[in-house]
Amino acid sequence: MIYNSKIGEIELSKVIRLYPAAVVDVDGEIAQMSLEWADMNSKKVTVASYVLVFDFTLPSEKIRDKKEIYFETKDELFLAMQEVAQFFQE
């Protein structure tokens, strides 16, 4: 299963974890946080962008192997999530 994304081809059959996140600015520190956390803390943090993370790292591995696709809006993120979900429904 190959997903042709804006950053290139992603082999979905090798993904160990797939998750969305908000990239937030907390007092000058940039971090990826869950969408729920970002929504709950929207008055305290600024969402810089959104990201869909394709993590290929096996539990025993120490070096992270992942690809990330960044989006300006949550709607763009959700659209990409729907596209990826179609691969798993077929």
C-alpha atoms as a printed R data frame, in Angstrom:
   type eleno elety resid chain resno       x      y      z
1  ATOM     1    CA   MET     A     1   0.000  0.000  0.000
2  ATOM     2    CA   ILE     A     2   1.697  3.154 -1.214
3  ATOM     3    CA   TYR     A     3   0.314  6.562 -0.249
4  ATOM     4    CA   ASN     A     4   1.470  9.291 -2.638
5  ATOM     5    CA   SER     A     5   1.732 12.309 -0.372
6  ATOM     6    CA   LYS     A     6   3.048 15.806 -0.907
7  ATOM     7    CA   ILE     A     7   6.390 14.658  0.590
8  ATOM     8    CA   GLY     A     8   6.633 11.569 -1.602
9  ATOM     9    CA   GLU     A     9   5.658  7.912 -1.427
10 ATOM    10    CA   ILE     A    10   4.880  6.389  1.969
11 ATOM    11    CA   GLU     A    11   4.717  2.594  2.361
12 ATOM    12    CA   LEU     A    12   1.690  2.196  4.622
13 ATOM    13    CA   SER     A    13   2.165 -1.544  5.176
14 ATOM    14    CA   LYS     A    14   5.318 -0.755  7.184
15 ATOM    15    CA   VAL     A    15   3.748  1.863  9.472
16 ATOM    16    CA   ILE     A    16   3.882  0.893 13.151
17 ATOM    17    CA   ARG     A    17   2.087  3.976 14.482
18 ATOM    18    CA   LEU     A    18   0.068  6.606 12.643
19 ATOM    19    CA   TYR     A    19  -1.134  9.668 14.497
20 ATOM    20    CA   PRO     A    20  -2.114 13.320 14.060
21 ATOM    21    CA   ALA     A    21  -0.727 16.100 16.218
22 ATOM    22    CA   ALA     A    22  -0.817 19.845 16.643
23 ATOM    23    CA   VAL     A    23   2.499 21.681 16.499
24 ATOM    24    CA   VAL     A    24   2.222 24.229 19.290
25 ATOM    25    CA   ASP     A    25   4.279 27.139 20.557
26 ATOM    26    CA   VAL     A    26   4.380 27.240 24.361
27 ATOM    27    CA   ASP     A    27   6.431 30.179 25.579
28 ATOM    28    CA   GLY     A    28   8.824 29.874 22.640
29 ATOM    29    CA   GLU     A    29   9.116 26.077 22.861
30 ATOM    30    CA   ILE     A    30   7.810 24.142 19.832
31 ATOM    31    CA   ALA     A    31   6.283 20.729 20.519
32 ATOM    32    CA   GLN     A    32   3.929 18.179 18.997
33 ATOM    33    CA   MET     A    33   0.874 17.642 21.164
34 ATOM    34    CA   SER     A    34  -2.341 15.691 20.739
35 ATOM    35    CA   LEU     A    35  -5.178 17.479 18.964
36 ATOM    36    CA   GLU     A    36  -7.321 17.104 22.088
37 ATOM    37    CA   TRP     A    37  -4.645 18.713 24.279
38 ATOM    38    CA   ALA     A    38  -4.241 21.593 21.811
39 ATOM    39    CA   ASP     A    39  -8.009 22.183 21.760
40 ATOM    40    CA   MET     A    40  -8.241 22.092 25.566
41 ATOM    41    CA   ASN     A    41  -5.337 24.552 25.894
42 ATOM    42    CA   SER     A    42  -6.159 26.779 22.929
43 ATOM    43    CA   LYS     A    43  -6.186 29.909 25.106
44 ATOM    44    CA   LYS     A    44  -2.695 29.172 26.467
45 ATOM    45    CA   VAL     A    45  -0.855 28.019 23.336
46 ATOM    46    CA   THR     A    46  -0.563 28.966 19.687
47 ATOM    47    CA   VAL     A    47  -1.017 26.222 17.107
48 ATOM    48    CA   ALA     A    48   1.697 26.774 14.500
49 ATOM    49    CA   SER     A    49   0.623 23.903 12.234
50 ATOM    50    CA   TYR     A    50  -0.711 20.365 12.189
51 ATOM    51    CA   VAL     A    51   1.153 17.164 11.377
52 ATOM    52    CA   LEU     A    52   0.345 13.598 10.378
53 ATOM    53    CA   VAL     A    53   3.097 11.293 11.656
54 ATOM    54    CA   PHE     A    54   3.911  7.962  9.996
55 ATOM    55    CA   ASP     A    55   6.147  6.149 12.489
56 ATOM    56    CA   PHE     A    56   8.016  3.081 11.216
57 ATOM    57    CA   THR     A    57  10.025  2.564 14.426
58 ATOM    58    CA   LEU     A    58   9.867 -0.905 15.954
59 ATOM    59    CA   PRO     A    59   9.411 -0.936 19.757
60 ATOM    60    CA   SER     A    60  12.967 -2.222 20.324
61 ATOM    61    CA   GLU     A    61  14.608  0.437 18.113
62 ATOM    62    CA   LYS     A    62  16.232  3.499 19.659
63 ATOM    63    CA   ILE     A    63  16.552  5.563 16.485
64 ATOM    64    CA   ARG     A    64  13.229  7.001 15.314
65 ATOM    65    CA   ASP     A    65  12.240  6.266 11.724
66 ATOM    66    CA   LYS     A    66   9.302  8.444 10.775
67 ATOM    67    CA   LYS     A    67   7.887 10.673  8.088
68 ATOM    68    CA   GLU     A    68   5.839 13.743  8.863
69 ATOM    69    CA   ILE     A    69   3.449 15.692  6.659
70 ATOM    70    CA   TYR     A    70   2.714 19.229  7.843
71 ATOM    71    CA   PHE     A    71  -0.517 21.148  7.232
72 ATOM    72    CA   GLU     A    72  -1.538 24.746  7.824
73 ATOM    73    CA   THR     A    73  -5.087 23.907  8.903
74 ATOM    74    CA   LYS     A    74  -6.859 21.169 10.798
75 ATOM    75    CA   ASP     A    75  -9.195 20.708  7.818
76 ATOM    76    CA   GLU     A    76  -6.219 19.894  5.554
77 ATOM    77    CA   LEU     A    77  -4.976 17.397  8.156
78 ATOM    78    CA   PHE     A    78  -8.387 15.711  8.376
79 ATOM    79    CA   LEU     A    79  -8.603 15.475  4.587
80 ATOM    80    CA   ALA     A    80  -5.232 13.687  4.465
81 ATOM    81    CA   MET     A    81  -6.333 11.390  7.308
82 ATOM    82    CA   GLN     A    82  -9.417 10.434  5.287
83 ATOM    83    CA   GLU     A    83  -7.255  9.691  2.233
84 ATOM    84    CA   VAL     A    84  -4.964  7.438  4.282
85 ATOM    85    CA   ALA     A    85  -7.908  5.713  5.994
86 ATOM    86    CA   GLN     A    86  -9.239  4.608  2.591
87 ATOM    87    CA   PHE     A    87  -6.139  2.433  2.114
88 ATOM    88    CA   PHE     A    88  -6.936  0.519  5.302
89 ATOM    89    CA   GLN     A    89 -10.606  0.028  4.392
90 ATOM    90    CA   GLU     A    90  -9.877 -1.672  1.072
